[in-house]
């Protein structure tokens, strides 16, 4: 990932979004078939995948204003699990939550979510790999409850909704595709 153009970065956003949608669909199927650990895993991957988009948007903003992009730093963030989760939390706070000036529930959600980044990453690992705690073997299929799977699946869907909204507002490649589609049906 070196020196991508603004158009290429906008197209990358859409590819990431499409993959995140597919991960969510597959997570939902696994959840429906009571494979909660793997459903959790794919919902987590969906969440992480969506976290790449704000990272890419930051590069687009820099390029648009004539600033240089540190592609090495961008690549490091793009592949960092915790950076992607944190990025997605920020995006969901901005585009997915209702502004609450009286109770600050939106800020409370963001603070709580940011504090849970490491825990979320650890649960993802428990849902993926066999682990050992003392003399106990931790099997992935036994580590994630139905409610934990459902909770992350629902959050991933809400994050997708927030991205549907923001992509429609800000991605010119999507606007061009939409306009072509409308012109074909007219």
C-alpha positions as CSV (number, residue, x, y, z in Angstrom):
1,X,0.0,0.0,0.0
2,X,2.2,2.8,-1.3
3,X,1.1,6.0,-2.9
4,X,-2.5,5.2,-3.8
5,X,-4.5,7.9,-5.5
6,X,-7.5,9.5,-4.0
7,X,-9.8,7.6,-6.4
8,X,-8.0,4.4,-5.6
9,X,-8.5,5.0,-1.9
10,X,-12.2,5.7,-2.3
11,X,-12.5,2.5,-4.3
12,X,-10.6,0.7,-1.5
13,X,-13.2,2.0,1.0
14,X,-15.9,0.3,-1.0
15,X,-14.0,-3.0,-1.3
16,X,-13.5,-2.9,2.5
17,X,-17.2,-2.2,3.1
18,X,-18.3,-5.0,0.8
19,X,-16.1,-7.4,2.6
20,X,-17.4,-6.2,6.0
21,X,-20.9,-6.8,4.8
22,X,-20.1,-10.4,3.7
23,X,-18.4,-11.1,7.1
24,X,-21.5,-9.9,8.9
25,X,-23.8,-12.1,6.7
26,X,-21.6,-15.1,7.3
27,X,-21.5,-14.3,11.1
28,X,-25.2,-14.2,11.1
29,X,-25.5,-17.6,9.5
30,X,-23.1,-19.1,12.0
31,X,-25.0,-17.5,14.9
32,X,-28.3,-18.9,13.5
33,X,-26.7,-22.4,13.4
34,X,-25.5,-22.0,17.1
35,X,-21.9,-21.6,16.2
36,X,-21.5,-18.7,18.6
37,X,-17.7,-18.6,18.9
38,X,-17.2,-18.5,15.1
39,X,-20.1,-16.0,14.7
40,X,-18.4,-13.8,17.3
41,X,-15.1,-14.2,15.4
42,X,-16.6,-13.1,12.0
43,X,-18.6,-10.3,13.6
44,X,-15.3,-9.1,15.2
45,X,-13.6,-9.3,11.8
46,X,-16.5,-7.2,10.3
47,X,-15.9,-4.6,13.1
48,X,-12.2,-4.5,12.5
49,X,-12.6,-4.4,8.7
50,X,-14.9,-1.4,9.0
51,X,-12.2,0.3,11.2
52,X,-10.0,0.4,8.2
53,X,-12.3,2.9,6.4
54,X,-11.7,5.9,8.7
55,X,-8.0,5.2,8.5
56,X,-8.2,5.4,4.7
57,X,-10.5,8.5,4.9
58,X,-7.7,10.2,6.9
59,X,-5.3,9.7,4.1
60,X,-7.8,11.0,1.6
61,X,-8.2,14.1,3.7
62,X,-4.5,14.7,3.7
63,X,-4.1,14.1,0.0
64,X,-7.1,16.4,-0.7
65,X,-5.5,19.3,1.2
66,X,-2.1,18.7,-0.4
67,X,-0.5,17.2,2.7
68,X,1.8,14.2,2.4
69,X,0.8,10.8,3.7
70,X,3.1,8.7,5.7
71,X,2.3,5.5,3.9
72,X,4.4,3.4,6.4
73,X,2.4,4.8,9.3
74,X,-0.9,4.3,7.5
75,X,0.0,0.7,6.7
76,X,0.9,0.0,10.3
77,X,-2.5,1.4,11.5
78,X,-4.3,-0.5,8.6
79,X,-2.9,-3.8,10.0
80,X,-3.1,-3.1,13.7
81,X,-6.0,-4.9,15.3
82,X,-6.3,-2.4,18.2
83,X,-6.0,0.6,15.8
84,X,-8.8,-0.7,13.7
85,X,-11.1,-1.4,16.6
86,X,-10.4,2.1,18.1
87,X,-11.0,3.7,14.7
88,X,-14.3,1.9,14.3
89,X,-15.4,3.0,17.8
90,X,-14.7,6.6,16.8
91,X,-16.6,6.2,13.5
92,X,-19.6,4.6,15.2
93,X,-19.6,7.4,17.8
94,X,-19.6,10.0,15.0
95,X,-22.1,8.4,12.6
96,X,-24.0,5.7,14.5
97,X,-24.9,7.3,17.8
98,X,-27.4,10.0,18.5
99,X,-25.9,13.1,20.0
100,X,-26.8,13.4,23.6
101,X,-26.0,16.9,25.0
102,X,-27.9,16.3,28.2
103,X,-26.8,12.9,29.5
104,X,-23.7,12.4,27.4
105,X,-24.6,8.7,26.8
106,X,-22.8,8.9,23.5
107,X,-19.6,10.0,25.2
108,X,-20.0,7.4,27.9
109,X,-20.5,4.7,25.2
110,X,-17.3,5.8,23.4
111,X,-15.3,5.8,26.6
112,X,-16.5,2.4,27.6
113,X,-15.9,1.0,24.1
114,X,-12.3,2.4,24.0
115,X,-11.6,0.8,27.4
116,X,-12.8,-2.6,26.1
117,X,-10.5,-2.7,23.0
118,X,-8.0,-5.1,24.5
119,X,-10.8,-7.3,26.0
120,X,-12.5,-7.5,22.7
121,X,-9.3,-8.5,21.0
122,X,-8.7,-11.2,23.7
123,X,-12.3,-12.6,23.2
124,X,-11.6,-12.7,19.5
125,X,-8.5,-14.8,20.2
126,X,-10.5,-17.1,22.6
127,X,-13.1,-17.6,19.8
128,X,-10.3,-18.6,17.4
129,X,-7.6,-20.6,19.2
130,X,-7.3,-23.3,21.7
131,X,-5.7,-21.9,24.8
132,X,-4.6,-23.2,28.2
133,X,-5.4,-21.7,31.6
134,X,-3.5,-23.6,34.3
135,X,-4.5,-27.2,33.5
136,X,-7.7,-26.3,31.8
137,X,-7.9,-26.4,28.0
138,X,-10.0,-23.5,26.6
139,X,-11.8,-24.7,23.5
140,X,-13.0,-21.9,21.2
141,X,-16.5,-23.5,20.8
142,X,-17.0,-23.1,24.6
143,X,-15.7,-19.6,25.1
144,X,-18.4,-17.3,23.6
145,X,-22.0,-17.4,24.8
146,X,-25.0,-16.9,22.6
147,X,-25.6,-13.5,24.2
148,X,-22.0,-12.3,23.6
149,X,-22.2,-13.5,20.0
150,X,-25.6,-11.8,19.5
151,X,-24.4,-8.6,21.1
152,X,-21.4,-8.3,18.8
153,X,-23.4,-9.3,15.8
154,X,-25.9,-6.5,16.5
155,X,-23.1,-4.0,17.1
156,X,-21.4,-5.0,13.8
157,X,-24.8,-4.4,12.0
158,X,-25.2,-1.0,13.6
159,X,-21.6,-0.1,12.5
160,X,-22.5,-1.2,9.0
161,X,-25.5,1.1,9.1
162,X,-23.3,3.9,10.2
163,X,-21.0,3.2,7.3
164,X,-23.8,3.0,4.8
165,X,-24.8,6.5,5.9
166,X,-21.3,8.0,5.9
167,X,-20.3,6.3,2.6
168,X,-23.4,7.7,0.9
169,X,-22.5,11.2,2.2
170,X,-18.8,11.2,1.5
171,X,-17.6,8.7,-1.1
172,X,-17.6,10.1,-4.7
173,X,-17.0,6.7,-6.2
174,X,-20.2,5.5,-4.7
175,X,-22.1,8.6,-5.9
176,X,-20.8,7.9,-9.5
177,X,-21.9,4.3,-9.3
178,X,-25.3,5.4,-8.0
179,X,-25.7,8.0,-10.7
180,X,-24.8,5.4,-13.4
181,X,-27.4,3.0,-12.0
182,X,-30.0,5.7,-12.0
183,X,-29.3,6.7,-15.5
184,X,-29.5,3.1,-16.7
185,X,-33.0,2.7,-15.3
186,X,-34.3,6.1,-16.5
